């Protein structure tokens, strides 16, 4: 990507099906108990260096203890971005209008039907704020704290990386039409960030949590419909075994007799900074889930039916909840799996931005090759 080039740009695009309708419903508001309530305990393990910046090239840390953590807002934002693709939801900000198609713009998230406000699944689950209309959402992410068994070192390694990336208005080869979302390739097994090309002057040296670092966090939820809980759970843990088929064109092959590639492996998240440079690949696991299916029972004089799921019971619940999403084989899910698959067998290498001279030549000539397809 682009076609005819040997390098692989750090990101590709996942298409949102314009023919798939956005389902909007009235949210279950906070003033009454309806639907599922509970808490999800999660553990996050870094697979490649993770950068969560403090604004001064360091990893964000608690002021009193100097212990690293991942803000809950960062986690919620990363999971929401994924949910917008899986759940066919709307973008949350006005600033995204320039690169988001009209149907998925923030001002299309809220409609009026029969005198009631109805939102898409992501807005009513994660929250909505636009044009003086506010809905707090039904989930809350805690900060992810370093697990007790791991020692917080005074400083983690720092890596020099290039600053900046292609811009939508100036680098057309990297930005197709607006019905797509950006996802970054994994670089499995790397323990460092990709260094800048020789001659690049705009660089920075962020501190990164090394592979194998573990954090723990919780997600509280209330008044979720079953499909909303299913979307949340799927976007937290993804899939442990998928099959991805890459066509010859997706691999940049032009020979009519060329063969594609079939990849097998798990899906993993990319979060934090330096994603173009190999950073931010993580695995998220659910370790425990508490479910209250009738939280209003305690106010009716009865006991709230609570159940804690761990081990085999948790695995069965998660499998049942996420089965409809895991069974999807539409273009959006195929392309998403092609981008999130984490396997050392992936032939889409080397992953890096082109050189400064490549951009200058493309700007001077006004020509550049088209993109390789994602699948």
N, C-alpha and C positions, 0 to 999 in steps of 0.2 A: 504494500500500500504506500504510494500509488502504484499502478500497474507498470511493469518494466523496471522497477527499482529493486535493489537487493535488500534494503532495510525494511523493517516493519515499524510503522508509526506506533507509538505507545498506546493509542486508543483506536477503537473502531465504533461502529454505530449499530444500535438495535432499533429496528423499525417498529413503530406502533401502527397497528392495523387501522386505517382510517374507516374501514367498514364495520369495525366492532363497536357497537354502541356503548356509551358511558352510562352505567347504571347509577341513577341518583335516587336516594331515599332520605326520608326524614331521619335525623340522628336521634338516638336515645339520649335525652338530655340528663343533666346531672341531678336534677331535683327529684328523681324517682329511680327506683331500682327495677331495671328490666334487663334481661339478657345475662351474660356471663361476667362474673367478677372474679378477681384473683390476683395472683402474682407468679411471675416466671423468674427463676434463678438461672443465670447464664454464666458461662466462663468463656473468655476470649483468649486465644493463644496466637501470638505473632508467628507467622511463617517466613516473612522477610522483614527487613528493618521497618519499623513503624515510626512515623513522624507525626507528633501532635504538638505543634509549636506553641511556645509561650510568647511569641512576638519578638524575641531576641535570640533566636537560633537555638534555644534550649528546649528540652521536652517539658511540657507543663507540669508543675509540681505544686503540692500544697505548701503554702508559705510557712506554716508552723513546723512541719516535719520534713520538708524537702522530699517527700515521697511522691513518685510519679503517679499520675492518674489520667483517665480519659474522661473528659466532661460528658455528662449524659446528653447534652445538646448535640455534641458531635455524633454520638451513637444514633440518636433519634433522627438526625438529618440524613445519615448514611442509609439507615433502614427505610426511611420515608422515600428517598430517591429510588430505591429498588422497588418499593411498593407501588410507586407511580407507574412503573413499567409493567409489573406483574398484574396489578389490579386495574390497569387502564385508567389511572387517575390524573387529576389536573396538577399543573405546576403551582407552587405556593407563592410565587413572587411576581410583582409587576415587571421587575428587571429582566425576567426571562422571556418577555413577549417577543423580543427580537429573534429568538431562535427556537421558540415553541410554536407549533401549529395552532391555529385559532381554536379548534375544538378542545385543546388541552390547556389553554391559557387560564390564568388564575380567575379571571372574571367570568369564566364559563363553568366554574366549579359549583356555583350556587345558582339554582333556578327556583322559580315559583311555580308550584303546582297545586291548584285548588286552594289557594290562599296560604299554603305552607311552604317553608323553606326546605329544599331538598339538596343534598350534597352528594358528590361522588364518594366512593368508599374510602379513599385516602384522606380526604378533607374531614369527613365525619369521624374518622378513627384517630388521625394524628393532629387534627386541629385546622382552623381556618382563620385568616386575618386579611381582610381586604375591604377597602371603601367603608370603613367604620363598622363593618360587620365582623364580630369576633365569636369564635367557638373554640373552647379550650382543648377540645379533643378528649379522648377517652383512655389514653395511655400515658404513663410517666416513666421515663428512663432515669435510673440513678446514675451517678458517676461510676465509672469502672475503676475499682481500686486494685492495686497490686496485691496478689494473693499473699496470705500470711507466710507461706512456706518460702517465698522468694525474698531475697535481700535487695533493697533499693540501693544501688551503687551511687556514690556522689556524682558520677557523670557517666553517661553511656557514650559509645563511639560517635564521632562526627564524620560526615562525608561531604566532599565538595560536589555540588551539582549545579547545572546551569539554571538560570532564572528565566522565566517567561515561557510562552508557548504560542503556537499559531493563533491568529485572530480571525474570527468569522468574516470580517469585511475585507481582509487583505490576503488570506490564504485559502482560496476557494477549493484546492484539492483536498483539504482536510475537513471541510464543512459542507455536506450535501444539503438536501432540502430539510424542512423543519419537522417532518413527521418521524423523527428519530431521536434517540438519546445516546449520550456518550458513555462508553465503558472502557476501562483500561485493561490491557493484557497483564496476566501474571508472568513473573519470571521465577518459576519454581526453583527452590534450593539456593537462591542467592542470599549471601549474608552481608552484602554491601549495596550501596546505591550506584547507579550507572554514572560514571564521571563525565564531565563535559567534553565536547570535541576540542581538540587543540585550537588555541586562538580565541576561544570564547572568553570574554572579559566579564560578563555579567554572571556572577556566581554567588553562591551562598554555601554555608557549612552547617546544616541543621544537625541537632542531636537526635539519635534514633534508638528506640528500644530494640535490642537485638532479637533475632529469632529465638523462640522458646520462652519468651516472657509471657506470663499469664496474668490476666486481670479478671475480676469478678464483678458482675452488676446484676441488677434486678429490673424487671419491667412490671409495673402495676397496671392493671386494666380494670375497667368497670363498664357495665352496660353494653358489652359487645354482642352483636349478633354472631352466629356461628361462622358465617363467611368472613366476618371481620377478624375474628380470632384466628381463623385458618390462614388468612393473608399475613397477619402478624407473625404467626409461628413459622410459616414457610420462609418469610423474608429474614427471619432470625437465623435459621439453621440451613436453609437451601436444601441441596440433595447430596447424598453420599455416593451415589453411583449413577452416572449418566453416560449415554453414548452420543457422541457428536460426529456428524459426517461433514467434512469439509470438501467442497468440490475442487476440481483442478483450477478453476478460475479464482476461487478464494485463496488458493495457494500461489497464485501468480503464474500458473503454467499456461502457456499458449499452444502447446503441441496438442493437436486433436486426439492423439492417442494417449495423452497423459492420464494418470489415475489420481483420484482423490485420496483422502486419508480418513480413517475412522479412529477416533480417540475415545478412550474410556477413563473415567476418573470422577472425583468429587467436584462439586462447585464450592468456591470459596469467595469471601468478600474482599473488596479493596476499600480501605478507609484511610483517612488522614491525609497528610501532605506527601509530596514527592511520588505520587502514583505513577507519573510518566517514567520515573527513574527506577522502577522496580519495587518501590516501597509500598507498605500498606496491605499486603496479603495477610489475611487472618482467618482463623477458623473459630466459629462461634458454636458452642454446644449448649443445649438446655440440660441442666442437671436436676432440676426439680420444678414442678408446677403445682400450684394450689388453685383449686377451682371451686367457686361458690356459685352454684347454678340457681339458687333462690336466696339471694342475700336479704330480701325483705322479710324472710321468715322470722328473724329475731324481733322485728317490730310488730309481728302479729302474735307474739307470745310463745312462739316455738323456737326451736334451735335451727340455726343456719346450717344447711347441709354442706359441709366442707369435705373435700377429698384431696389428698396429696398424692401426686403421681411421681414415682421414681422407678428407676430400673425398667423391668419388662412392661409394667403398666404405663409408664411414661412413653416408652417406645411405641406401644400399641395406640395410645391416644394421639400422639404426634402423627403416626402413619395414617390414622383414620381422618384426622383433620386436613392433612395436606394432600391426600390422595387425588382430589379433583384437579389440583394445580399440577401435581407431578405427572398426571396423565395427559396434560395438554401437549399437543404437538403442532400448534400453530406457528407461524413464522416468527412472531415475537419471542416465543419461548425457545425456539430453535436457535435464534441468533443470540439470545441471552445466555443460553447454555454454552454456546461456542465462545463467548467472551469470559465467562466465569469459571470454566473448567480449569482445574489445577493439576497438571500432569507433566512430568519431565519429558514425555514423548511428543509434546507439542512441537511441530516443525516450524512454526511461525517465529523465526529468529533470523538475524539479531533484532532486538527491539530497541529502538532509539530514534530520536528525531534526526532528520537530515542535517547536514552541515550548514553553517551560516551562508556559505557560498551557494548551496543549493537553493536556498530561499531567495538570495539575491538574483540568481540566474532566472528563476521562475518569475520574479517581479519584473526583471528587465525585458524578458521575452513575452510576458503575458500569456504564456502557455505552460501547461503542466498535464501529465497523464491522468486519466480518470482513476477513481478508486477501485481497488479490488473489492468484490462483494464479501460480506461477512461470512456467508456460508456457501 
